[in-house]
Amino acid sequence: MKRTTISKIFFTALTLFLFFSCKKFDDNKFVGYWVIAGDDYSEVIEIKQIDSLYYVKNRGFELPAEFDKANTKLTSALVVESDSVPILLALSEDPKNMTLHTEKHVLNYVKINRAEAEKQEKKVDEYCNPDFFIGHWERVDMEGGHEIKKEGEIYYYVTNRYTKKMSYNAFNHILSCDLGVGMLTFQRSGDNEIKAFGLNTYRKVSP
């Protein structure tokens, strides 16, 4: 799922770089709300300025950032489980478009207004409700299935041999459990469809 991949790339970065190509640069052109172009369920990124301080924000997560006006650069530092992903965001000549560059990805962002950002966040929340995972799922290309239950506020992965407690990542929208030999992850990939391990497709056969 493209949105999930992008979210992980953005928020597992050790160092975030925002560079802007225009020499005649308005400090506030990058301030605002941004989503991935063409991605219906993109998370919203907010870049904001309070007095002389800058912040990169998303869903209860806020990074202080330092703006280098001479080099038109905004930098911020984040450490997550020792992962480091260098990122560069370049503002195009149209200040409503940015491009994200990593070693493996080039992704386009578009600027939206506050009302659009609030609508997008609500849309993502509804689509990515973890209760969607509850039920019996069958693999589409061969035999095999999964069962996920919920008791109270806790999700469980159930087989005829064991039951494993699951955890939900509210930002990346991934439901997962530790099988002892590795992590089993699920993410929504359609109206009645999920992917396990980001690869195998399953469809719901019963609630």
trRosetta pair geometry for C-beta under 8 A, 3 or more apart (Angstrom, degrees):
i j d omega theta_ij theta_ji phi_ij phi_ji
1 4 4.4 64 83 11 105 112
1 5 6.9 175 86 -13 54 86
1 41 8.0 -35 177 76 115 131
1 187 5.2 -124 10 130 133 129
1 188 6.9 62 -83 81 154 55
1 189 5.4 -136 -72 -100 101 77
1 195 7.0 -172 -30 26 94 131
1 198 7.8 -114 10 -131 74 81
2 5 5.7 -59 -151 36 35 112
2 6 6.3 30 157 -18 70 107
2 36 7.5 -154 135 120 113 156
2 39 5.7 -130 101 -114 122 118
3 6 5.9 -60 -151 37 30 109
3 7 6.3 32 154 -22 66 106
3 36 7.1 -168 -107 37 71 140
3 39 5.4 142 -78 177 88 128
3 41 4.7 -77 -43 96 162 90
3 42 5.4 -150 -118 -94 102 44
3 43 6.6 126 -174 -15 103 78
3 124 7.8 -167 178 -127 154 113
3 173 7.8 18 106 36 114 134
4 7 5.7 -54 -148 33 31 113
4 8 6.5 29 156 -18 65 104
4 172 5.4 71 -149 -173 86 82
4 173 6.1 -109 -94 60 103 96
4 174 6.5 99 -148 -58 132 101
4 187 5.4 -24 -56 -153 165 155
5 8 6.0 -59 -154 35 30 108
5 9 6.5 28 152 -18 65 107
5 105 7.9 166 140 -93 114 148
6 9 5.6 -55 -150 35 34 112
6 10 6.2 30 156 -20 68 108
6 36 5.7 -19 -176 -65 176 149
6 39 7.3 -69 11 -84 151 173
6 42 7.0 -22 75 -131 148 89
6 43 7.6 -167 97 29 105 99
6 100 7.9 99 -149 75 104 157
6 105 7.7 175 -104 172 75 159
6 107 6.1 130 -116 -138 118 171
7 10 5.9 -59 -149 36 29 109
7 11 6.2 -11 170 12 66 113
7 43 5.2 80 -95 4 109 138
7 171 6.1 177 173 146 131 89
7 172 5.1 175 102 -106 131 69
7 173 7.9 95 36 15 163 90
8 11 6.8 -76 -136 51 23 85
8 12 5.6 5 175 -6 66 121
8 172 5.8 47 -66 -113 87 127
9 12 6.8 -66 -131 41 15 97
9 13 7.3 39 159 -53 53 96
9 85 5.9 -137 -158 144 66 159
9 87 7.2 124 153 -91 93 120
9 100 7.9 114 115 148 130 136
9 102 6.0 -110 -168 -31 126 159
9 105 6.3 -38 -125 33 167 152
10 13 6.5 -51 -179 -12 28 115
10 43 7.9 -144 49 70 149 127
10 45 7.0 -119 -168 -86 154 129
10 58 7.7 63 122 -4 133 161
10 87 7.1 73 -120 -107 52 163
10 100 7.7 -52 -88 -146 94 153
11 58 7.0 -106 -78 63 122 138
11 61 7.0 29 -132 127 127 162
11 78 7.2 -85 -162 138 54 158
11 80 7.0 61 142 -28 73 160
11 171 6.6 -37 45 146 167 148
12 80 4.9 -107 -132 69 63 133
12 81 7.6 -38 -142 49 102 98
12 83 4.5 -22 172 102 108 142
12 85 5.7 65 96 5 88 125
13 16 5.2 95 108 -71 143 80
13 78 5.8 70 84 61 71 114
13 83 7.9 -65 -83 116 15 96
13 84 7.3 43 -161 -157 45 42
13 85 4.6 -86 -101 67 69 88
13 86 7.3 105 -146 -98 103 12
13 87 5.0 -48 -112 -6 148 122
14 77 6.8 -13 165 -156 61 74
14 78 6.3 -147 -136 75 24 60
14 79 5.8 31 -125 -95 81 62
14 80 7.9 -137 -78 22 61 72
14 83 7.0 -162 -47 106 91 53
14 84 3.7 -16 -8 -120 133 81
14 85 6.9 138 7 27 76 47
14 86 7.8 -29 53 -70 92 54
15 75 6.9 -19 -169 -160 93 97
15 76 7.6 156 -154 81 50 46
15 77 5.9 -20 -101 -109 67 68
15 78 7.7 -178 -70 33 24 68
15 84 7.3 23 7 -155 84 93
15 86 6.3 -4 68 -112 101 66
15 87 7.5 -173 97 31 60 79
16 56 6.3 -72 107 23 160 168
16 63 7.0 87 25 111 142 161
16 65 7.5 -66 81 -109 116 115
16 74 8.0 -25 114 111 95 85
16 75 6.9 152 79 -153 64 47
16 76 4.7 -7 52 58 112 92
16 77 7.7 -153 17 -76 80 23
16 78 6.7 40 -21 9 107 110
16 87 5.4 -15 -128 63 62 118
16 89 7.9 9 179 -4 89 113
17 73 6.7 -32 -160 -160 86 103
17 74 7.7 140 -161 75 39 57
17 75 6.1 -7 -104 -103 63 80
17 86 7.2 6 7 -171 119 80
17 87 6.1 174 35 88 76 62
17 88 5.0 -22 86 -102 113 63
17 89 7.0 176 100 18 58 72
18 30 6.3 108 160 -165 141 160
18 47 7.5 81 -90 -118 169 148
18 65 7.9 21 17 -169 122 146
18 73 6.7 148 77 -157 60 51
18 74 4.2 -4 54 53 114 101
18 75 7.7 -154 24 -68 75 41
18 88 7.7 144 -102 -161 26 47
18 89 4.4 -21 -118 62 74 109
18 91 7.9 49 176 -32 94 94
19 71 7.9 -56 -126 147 89 90
19 72 6.8 81 -158 105 57 88
19 73 5.6 -11 -99 -104 70 84
19 88 5.9 -14 15 -163 112 97
19 89 7.0 155 30 73 59 51
19 90 5.5 -17 81 -97 88 74
19 91 7.9 -141 106 9 46 78
20 25 5.7 109 107 -129 131 132
20 29 7.2 114 -143 78 151 124
20 30 6.6 -119 -74 -51 132 124
20 72 4.5 -96 55 153 99 122
20 73 7.8 -159 13 -77 79 43
20 90 6.8 147 -105 -154 33 53
20 91 4.1 6 -128 29 89 117
21 90 5.7 45 -35 -172 103 104
21 91 6.3 -149 18 72 79 70
21 92 7.2 10 34 -122 128 27
21 93 7.4 -60 83 -63 119 62
22 25 5.1 141 93 -84 94 79
22 29 8.0 14 47 54 137 169
22 72 7.7 -164 69 -157 63 168
22 91 6.8 -57 5 96 100 112
22 93 6.7 117 -75 -115 107 56
22 95 7.9 -42 -3 -79 148 92
25 29 6.9 -109 -168 17 73 132
25 72 4.9 92 18 -109 178 132
26 29 4.6 104 75 -38 96 101
26 95 7.6 -11 50 -108 114 154
27 31 7.9 32 129 -20 69 116
27 49 7.5 71 140 -86 106 164
27 67 7.0 66 -151 168 103 154
27 69 6.8 -35 -96 -112 107 104
28 31 4.7 -48 -160 23 69 124
28 49 6.6 -99 -110 18 81 145
29 91 6.4 81 118 -159 121 159
29 95 4.3 -94 -166 -150 115 132
30 47 5.3 -42 139 104 88 152
30 74 7.0 -145 90 -5 154 144
30 91 6.1 -107 -81 -71 99 133
30 95 7.9 -116 -66 -165 51 95
30 98 7.4 73 -127 -80 94 134
31 47 5.5 -123 -116 107 40 89
31 48 5.8 74 -151 -121 95 35
31 49 5.1 -61 -100 -3 136 103
31 54 8.0 -119 -90 -130 97 96
32 46 7.3 -106 138 -143 24 66
32 47 6.5 4 41 57 43 85
32 48 8.0 116 -49 -83 20 64
32 111 5.3 40 103 -154 137 111
32 112 7.8 171 152 61 110 42
32 113 7.7 -56 -163 -111 116 39
33 44 5.5 -18 -165 -169 105 111
33 45 7.2 146 -158 78 52 48
33 46 5.4 -24 -99 -99 70 76
33 111 6.8 110 75 -160 56 64
33 112 5.1 -58 98 69 108 81
33 113 7.0 61 42 163 121 7
33 114 6.5 141 -14 -90 138 45
33 116 7.2 171 93 80 139 93
33 117 3.9 -84 -161 -77 163 134
34 44 7.2 134 66 -161 42 60
34 45 4.6 -27 65 66 97 99
34 46 7.6 172 18 -83 76 28
34 47 7.0 30 -5 -3 118 102
34 98 6.3 -18 -138 32 142 129
34 109 4.4 24 178 171 115 128
34 110 7.0 158 -149 77 70 29
34 111 5.7 -40 -94 -98 74 55
34 112 7.2 150 -103 16 22 81
35 39 6.9 -143 160 67 95 97
35 42 4.1 122 -170 93 93 132
35 43 7.5 -178 -124 85 80 30
35 44 5.7 -41 -77 -102 92 63
35 45 7.4 166 -78 18 41 79
35 109 6.6 156 79 -151 23 80
35 110 6.3 -25 64 59 75 79
35 112 5.9 16 6 -5 109 128
35 117 7.8 -176 -43 -108 109 72
35 120 6.0 -115 -80 -159 147 164
36 39 4.0 22 89 22 112 132
36 42 3.9 -173 31 -112 91 140
36 107 5.9 -41 -133 171 108 118
36 108 7.0 100 -160 80 63 54
36 109 5.9 -55 -97 -98 42 66
36 110 8.0 52 159 15 11 79
37 97 7.7 14 -59 -131 136 92
37 108 4.2 -26 24 103 128 104
37 109 6.5 -171 -24 -119 85 12
37 110 4.8 93 -83 -21 90 107
38 108 7.7 58 12 70 105 109
39 42 3.9 94 94 -53 117 102
40 123 7.7 -103 162 143 81 135
41 123 7.1 -136 -110 123 69 100
41 124 5.3 121 -160 -110 78 82
41 127 5.5 -101 -113 82 127 155
41 128 7.1 127 -170 -43 129 107
42 120 7.2 -26 73 -176 78 129
42 124 7.7 -90 76 -83 28 127
43 58 6.1 52 151 -160 122 128
43 59 7.1 -64 -159 -20 120 122
43 124 6.4 97 -94 -138 57 167
43 171 7.2 29 -108 -170 154 76
44 58 6.8 170 88 -125 60 88
44 112 7.7 -85 -125 56 107 125
44 117 4.8 100 -144 -152 151 91
44 120 5.4 121 -59 93 113 127
44 121 5.6 -59 8 -65 130 92
44 124 7.9 -147 -13 -2 87 145
45 56 7.0 -18 -173 -168 102 89
45 57 7.6 137 -167 73 55 49
45 58 5.5 -40 -111 -74 58 113
45 109 7.3 -42 42 -139 127 144
46 55 7.9 8 109 105 92 94
46 56 7.6 152 85 -161 54 42
46 57 4.4 -26 70 68 103 100
46 58 6.7 163 20 -74 80 57
46 117 7.2 66 -79 -156 101 153
47 54 7.2 -3 -176 -173 87 101
47 55 7.3 171 -153 87 46 51
47 56 5.7 -15 -104 -105 75 68
47 57 7.6 171 -83 21 27 78
47 65 8.0 -29 -145 30 91 156
47 74 7.6 81 -154 112 127 168
48 54 7.2 165 89 -153 43 56
48 55 5.2 -12 62 59 88 97
48 57 6.4 -2 11 8 111 125
49 52 7.9 -30 -171 -146 99 13
49 53 7.0 154 -157 84 58 45
49 54 5.3 -25 -100 -99 75 71
49 55 7.7 177 -82 18 29 74
50 53 5.1 -18 67 66 83 98
50 55 7.1 22 4 -5 103 116
53 64 6.6 -49 -172 -146 111 96
53 65 7.9 122 177 58 67 61
54 64 7.5 103 80 -171 55 54
54 65 4.1 -61 100 77 100 101
54 66 7.0 173 45 -80 110 10
54 67 5.0 98 -14 -38 143 107
54 74 5.7 -94 120 -141 158 121
55 62 5.3 -8 -174 -171 126 97
55 63 6.3 149 -159 74 68 49
55 64 5.9 -42 -100 -105 79 40
55 65 5.9 168 -97 11 22 96
56 62 7.5 155 79 -155 44 49
56 63 4.6 -11 58 57 92 108
56 65 5.5 79 -15 -44 92 133
56 74 7.8 133 -52 136 109 126
56 76 5.5 -138 16 16 121 162
57 61 6.6 157 -154 87 55 57
57 62 4.5 -4 -106 -107 94 78
57 63 7.3 -161 -72 23 50 66
58 61 5.2 -14 69 61 70 105
58 171 7.3 83 125 -140 113 116
59 121 7.9 164 -81 -137 91 116
59 170 7.3 -164 165 118 142 102
59 171 5.7 172 77 -105 147 92
61 171 7.4 20 -13 -96 140 142
63 76 4.3 86 143 170 123 143
63 77 7.6 -180 -162 56 117 37
63 78 5.8 -64 -105 -63 134 110
64 76 6.5 166 90 -127 42 104
65 74 5.0 31 159 176 129 100
65 75 6.4 164 -159 80 82 30
65 76 3.9 -58 -97 -64 83 108
66 74 7.0 165 80 -153 39 56
66 75 5.4 -19 58 59 90 85
66 76 7.3 155 12 -76 68 59
67 73 7.3 160 -155 87 49 44
67 74 4.9 -19 -99 -99 71 82
68 71 4.6 2 118 46 120 99
68 72 7.3 -51 92 11 75 10
68 73 4.4 -1 53 59 110 92
68 74 7.4 -163 19 -74 71 33
68 75 7.2 31 -10 -2 109 104
69 72 6.8 20 -160 -78 35 50
79 82 7.1 12 -172 -85 97 32
80 83 5.5 -26 82 43 84 105
85 102 6.1 -12 174 -138 102 130
86 102 6.7 145 84 -136 63 73
86 103 7.2 77 58 -34 99 94
87 100 6.4 -25 -166 -163 103 95
87 101 7.2 142 -163 75 52 54
87 102 5.6 -30 -103 -83 68 90
88 100 7.3 146 81 -157 48 46
88 101 4.3 -17 64 59 99 105
88 102 7.7 168 22 -73 73 43
89 98 5.2 11 -179 173 100 124
89 99 7.0 164 -153 80 53 41
89 100 5.3 -18 -99 -98 79 67
89 101 7.6 -174 -77 18 31 74
89 109 7.4 -7 -146 20 113 136
90 98 6.6 157 77 -159 38 70
90 99 5.0 -14 57 56 93 94
90 101 6.9 31 -5 -8 106 115
91 95 6.1 7 -178 -128 120 61
91 97 7.4 121 -159 86 56 55
91 98 5.4 -37 -96 -101 56 83
92 95 7.7 -151 71 -75 65 24
92 97 4.3 -13 32 88 126 107
92 98 6.9 -154 -5 -91 82 29
92 99 6.7 82 -52 -16 98 100
94 97 4.8 47 85 16 103 110
95 111 7.3 1 129 -7 69 150
96 110 6.1 20 151 -161 86 74
96 111 4.2 -111 -147 36 69 112
97 108 6.6 -22 -164 -167 98 101
97 109 7.1 147 -160 82 48 58
97 110 5.9 -20 -102 -105 67 66
97 111 7.3 -99 -52 -5 32 89
98 108 7.4 150 84 -159 47 53
98 109 4.3 -12 64 61 96 109
98 110 7.9 -167 26 -73 72 23
98 111 7.6 89 -9 -50 98 86
99 106 6.4 -5 -178 -172 108 86
99 107 7.1 153 -160 79 59 39
99 108 5.5 -28 -104 -101 71 64
99 109 7.3 -165 -79 19 22 79
100 105 7.0 -5 110 115 99 105
100 106 7.1 163 84 -155 58 37
100 107 4.4 -12 57 62 108 93
100 108 7.5 -150 17 -68 79 17
100 109 6.3 74 -26 -23 102 108
101 105 7.5 174 -150 92 31 62
101 106 5.6 2 -106 -108 69 76
102 105 4.7 28 45 45 105 88
102 106 7.9 -151 32 -66 61 45
112 116 3.9 -112 172 96 117 133
112 117 5.6 152 98 -58 112 75
112 120 7.0 86 91 -20 164 140
113 116 5.0 94 54 13 69 105
113 117 7.0 -125 104 -9 35 91
114 117 5.4 -54 -147 33 33 114
114 118 6.5 32 156 -18 66 102
115 118 5.9 -52 -150 35 31 109
115 119 6.4 31 152 -17 63 108
116 119 5.6 -56 -148 39 32 113
116 120 6.2 35 153 -22 66 107
117 120 5.7 -54 -147 35 30 112
117 121 6.4 31 155 -20 64 104
118 121 5.9 -52 -147 34 31 111
118 122 6.6 30 154 -17 63 106
119 122 5.9 -57 -152 37 31 111
119 123 6.3 33 151 -22 65 108
120 123 5.5 -54 -147 35 32 114
120 124 6.3 32 155 -19 66 104
121 124 5.8 -53 -147 36 31 110
121 125 6.3 33 153 -21 64 106
122 125 5.7 -54 -148 35 31 113
122 126 6.4 28 156 -17 65 106
123 126 6.0 -57 -149 36 28 108
123 127 6.3 21 157 -13 64 111
124 127 5.9 -61 -145 42 29 107
124 128 5.7 -2 167 7 67 120
124 173 7.9 -123 174 -58 95 141
125 128 6.4 -72 -133 53 20 92
125 129 7.0 54 158 -66 59 76
126 129 6.3 -17 -160 -31 30 108
127 188 7.0 -172 155 98 84 152
128 132 7.6 -104 -161 13 23 138
128 173 4.0 -73 -156 -125 131 134
128 188 6.4 -156 -113 26 63 135
129 132 5.4 115 80 -25 80 97
130 133 5.8 -32 -176 13 63 113
130 155 6.7 -100 154 -54 123 144
130 168 4.7 -28 -101 -125 152 152
130 173 7.8 -160 -75 -150 79 69
130 175 5.8 124 -144 -75 104 117
131 134 5.5 -26 -169 0 59 118
131 150 6.8 -43 -118 -23 75 162
132 188 5.9 13 108 -87 146 129
132 194 8.0 149 126 -72 103 114
133 148 4.9 -40 141 98 95 160
133 155 6.9 32 85 -146 127 142
133 175 5.1 -24 -58 15 171 163
133 186 5.8 104 -128 112 128 143
133 188 7.7 -114 -69 -66 83 89
133 194 6.6 72 -115 -87 81 155
134 148 5.6 -119 -112 102 37 95
134 149 6.5 60 -141 -127 89 28
134 150 5.2 -57 -96 -8 124 110
134 155 7.5 -125 -80 -126 84 100
134 207 6.8 25 116 -170 94 73
135 147 7.5 -104 129 -141 29 62
135 148 6.6 6 40 56 42 86
135 204 5.0 31 107 -144 144 111
135 205 7.7 169 154 51 110 52
135 206 6.0 -174 -166 96 100 48
135 207 4.7 -76 -103 -142 110 31
136 145 6.3 14 -179 170 85 133
136 146 7.6 168 -154 87 46 46
136 147 5.2 -16 -103 -102 70 84
136 204 6.9 106 75 -156 53 65
136 205 5.2 -55 100 60 103 93
136 206 4.6 21 38 53 117 89
136 207 7.9 12 14 55 79 8
137 145 5.7 166 88 -160 54 82
137 146 4.7 -5 58 56 108 88
137 147 7.4 -174 20 -77 74 37
137 148 7.4 26 -5 2 114 100
137 194 6.2 -47 -130 43 153 117
137 202 3.8 54 162 151 116 130
137 203 6.6 158 -152 75 77 21
137 204 5.6 -46 -96 -93 73 52
137 205 6.9 148 -117 5 21 85
138 144 7.4 130 -157 82 59 45
138 145 4.5 -35 -99 -95 57 109
138 202 6.2 156 74 -155 24 85
138 203 6.2 -28 61 61 78 74
138 205 5.0 47 -6 -32 114 129
139 142 5.6 -18 108 64 129 64
139 143 6.9 72 54 140 112 10
139 144 4.3 21 3 71 133 94
139 145 6.4 -132 -10 -77 76 52
139 200 5.9 -36 -128 170 111 114
139 201 7.1 105 -152 82 64 52
139 202 5.3 -50 -88 -96 48 80
140 201 4.9 -21 18 99 123 103
140 202 6.8 -165 -23 -106 81 26
140 203 5.8 76 -74 -9 99 106
141 200 7.8 -121 35 -148 111 83
141 201 7.1 81 -12 54 101 96
145 202 7.0 117 -133 -141 60 123
145 205 7.6 -48 -129 15 137 130
146 157 7.0 -47 -167 -148 104 94
146 186 7.6 -169 114 -85 164 132
146 196 6.7 148 -34 -77 148 138
146 202 6.3 -19 24 -137 108 170
147 157 7.5 121 80 -163 59 50
147 158 4.5 -54 95 67 110 99
147 159 7.3 156 39 -78 103 43
148 155 6.2 -3 -177 -173 103 105
148 156 7.0 158 -157 79 55 47
148 157 6.0 -27 -103 -100 74 58
148 158 7.1 168 -97 13 22 88
148 166 7.2 -6 -141 -10 104 159
148 175 7.2 47 -139 134 150 149
148 186 7.4 -75 -65 14 148 168
149 155 7.2 157 86 -156 41 56
149 156 4.9 -16 64 59 90 100
149 158 5.6 40 0 -22 112 131
150 153 7.7 -24 -173 -150 103 15
150 154 6.9 160 -153 83 64 40
150 155 5.2 -30 -97 -99 80 65
150 156 7.3 173 -86 14 29 78
151 154 5.7 -20 67 65 76 93
151 156 6.7 20 6 -10 102 122
154 165 6.3 -42 -179 -143 118 97
154 166 7.7 139 176 51 71 71
155 165 7.6 105 81 -167 55 55
155 166 4.1 -52 98 64 100 117
155 167 7.8 -172 54 -61 106 14
155 168 6.5 85 13 -44 138 107
155 175 6.2 -60 109 -154 161 122
156 163 5.2 2 179 -177 125 101
156 164 6.6 149 -161 74 70 41
156 165 6.0 -43 -104 -102 75 42
156 166 6.1 -173 -97 0 19 96
157 163 7.1 160 80 -158 50 51
157 164 4.5 -13 57 60 102 99
157 166 5.5 104 -26 -60 91 113
157 177 4.6 -126 3 16 134 157
157 184 6.7 92 -119 82 168 139
158 163 5.1 -4 -108 -112 72 86
159 162 5.8 20 55 49 101 62
159 163 7.5 -166 31 -76 61 47
164 177 4.3 108 124 171 123 141
164 178 7.1 -155 -169 62 130 54
164 179 6.7 -62 -81 -95 166 56
165 177 6.6 160 88 -125 38 109
166 175 5.5 25 164 178 132 92
166 176 6.4 158 -157 81 87 28
166 177 4.3 -69 -99 -64 74 102
167 175 7.6 173 86 -151 35 53
167 176 6.0 -25 61 65 80 80
167 177 7.2 138 12 -87 70 56
168 174 7.4 169 -152 85 53 42
168 175 5.1 -19 -102 -101 81 74
168 176 7.9 150 -92 19 35 68
169 172 4.4 2 116 47 128 97
169 173 6.8 -65 89 -4 81 14
169 174 4.7 11 41 51 116 86
169 175 7.9 -148 20 -70 72 31
169 176 7.2 26 -12 7 104 112
170 173 7.2 24 -162 -76 26 54
172 187 7.9 -70 144 -105 87 124
173 187 6.3 87 111 -139 87 93
173 188 6.8 -57 150 22 121 100
174 185 5.3 -17 -175 -162 116 109
174 186 7.0 146 -162 69 63 45
174 187 5.2 -38 -105 -78 74 99
175 185 7.3 139 77 -159 45 55
175 186 4.6 -21 66 61 96 103
175 187 7.5 168 22 -76 72 47
176 183 5.4 5 -175 -179 123 107
176 184 6.3 161 -153 84 68 52
176 185 4.4 -19 -97 -101 103 70
176 186 7.0 -176 -76 18 52 68
177 183 7.3 162 82 -152 30 65
177 184 5.4 -10 58 56 80 101
178 182 7.9 -159 -150 114 60 20
178 183 5.8 -39 -100 -99 60 70
178 184 7.9 -179 -92 17 12 78
179 182 5.9 -4 51 63 107 60
179 183 7.2 164 9 -109 85 17
179 184 5.4 75 -35 -22 116 108
184 196 6.6 -22 -169 -162 89 103
184 197 7.1 -60 -141 -61 56 82
185 196 7.0 142 78 -159 52 51
185 197 6.0 108 51 -90 87 34
185 198 6.7 12 87 -31 121 82
186 194 5.1 9 -170 170 101 132
186 195 7.1 158 -150 78 54 45
186 196 5.7 -24 -95 -98 75 65
187 194 6.6 158 79 -159 30 84
187 195 5.6 -16 60 56 82 92
187 198 6.8 27 25 -91 123 67
188 193 7.3 100 -165 86 62 61
188 194 5.6 -55 -104 -104 43 78
189 193 5.0 -70 76 116 86 103
189 194 6.0 124 14 -136 90 23
189 195 4.7 67 -30 -22 138 102
189 201 6.7 -95 72 -120 147 93
190 193 3.3 28 50 42 112 121
190 194 8.0 -123 37 -51 76 33
192 203 5.6 42 126 -153 94 88
192 204 5.2 -105 -172 31 89 101
193 201 6.1 -13 -167 -165 110 98
193 202 7.0 150 -154 78 59 46
193 203 5.5 -30 -97 -96 72 72
193 204 7.9 -119 -69 -7 32 80
194 201 7.6 155 83 -151 38 53
194 202 5.3 -19 64 62 85 97
194 204 7.9 73 -2 -49 102 85
195 198 5.6 47 128 -133 126 21
195 199 6.4 140 -176 40 109 20
195 200 6.4 139 -158 69 68 42
195 201 5.7 -33 -98 -93 76 58
195 202 7.4 160 -97 16 25 80
196 199 7.1 -45 83 56 60 70
196 200 4.7 -22 56 64 94 102
196 202 6.3 52 -19 -13 105 121
197 200 6.2 48 45 14 102 94
204 207 7.5 36 176 -80 125 48
